[in-house]
Amino acid sequence: MSSDRTTIAQVADEAGVSIATVSRVLQGTTPTSESARARVLAAAEALGYEPAHRRTRRSHRDHESYGVVLPVLGNPYVSELILGCGDSASQHGQSIGVVVTERRHDVTSAVRELVDSVDGLLVVGASLSDTVVRSLSPRLPVVLVGRSALPGSDSVCTANAECAQQLTEHLLAVHQRTHLVFVGDPDGSPEVAERYRGFRLAHAAADMPVRRPPLRVPPVEAAGIQVAEEILRRRVRVDALVCANDELAISVMSRLQDGGVAVPQDMAVVGWDDVLAARYLRPALSTGPPAGAGARQDGGRPAAPPDRRAPPRHRAAHRGLEAGPAGVLRLRGATAAG
């Protein structure tokens, strides 16, 4: 329902509270019960309600600023993304405002406050629900990063499944690996789900079974260390790890090496996001592209798949392989056994 047609009375009706309670919750003037506050915020979000003072401020929008909504702050990919946003904004005489949704209980209200002070919004990953994104897109330009476009928004993302399939095929066909494991939780984000789909597609194309289920861990350093320690402790038969991001891959690789595992001779490791640190490891880490590097998806149109015929741009001394002109993959030393 459009916010222009939604009244405070309708929100009160939907939440089962009085109009005064809705007003107190939305203005934050006096305390209300957690139960009432949750019902009011859920009703306002579902109905797309926007207070009049916000509509008035929005009608005069020209802030020379845009907002970025992130699920987390601190991992290498997000750090590089924020740096890129800041650089781009400064080149145009603009600034950025950031909301991090992790561990926040007031995400919707925080984002709506941000919207009042920016001219456009960048939403990264699954940091906001589809419902919230749909309610925001009529108010200002919204670009989604690393997820499919929704009506009224644009999207920038990588051809995750196709690139993951190429990485996995490289391990299966070129390096003759037979016991691969995917490290990451496909239920954790749409991007990881697509990467795991590409992993399975490569196995199907090679007529080879996926021998183990994915190791469903969060995409953080500590989880990568735990995965490596479990492999070292149990000595399971694994000869390649396809990690959902570079943070996992770097921590896995470092801990395995500390435990006496030769990478890539005994264990090949690949990651995702092409963070700066990946190219300085020894051996350098093979990695998939960050969101936006391999493909663009606008307004729901499908992303273009990578060009598998593109010639290699550079062959490194350690016999890794750099990507072709499309910049889709970085296959380096951590998959090349020499």
Beta strands, then each sheet from edge to edge (+ up, - down):
strand 1: 65-70
strand 2: 95-100
strand 3: 121-124
strand 4: 142-145
strand 5: 154-156
strand 6: 180-183
strand 7: 240-243
strand 8: 268-272
strand 9: 286-288
sheet 1: 2+ 1+ 3+ 4+ 5+
sheet 2: 6+ 7+ 8+ 9+
end
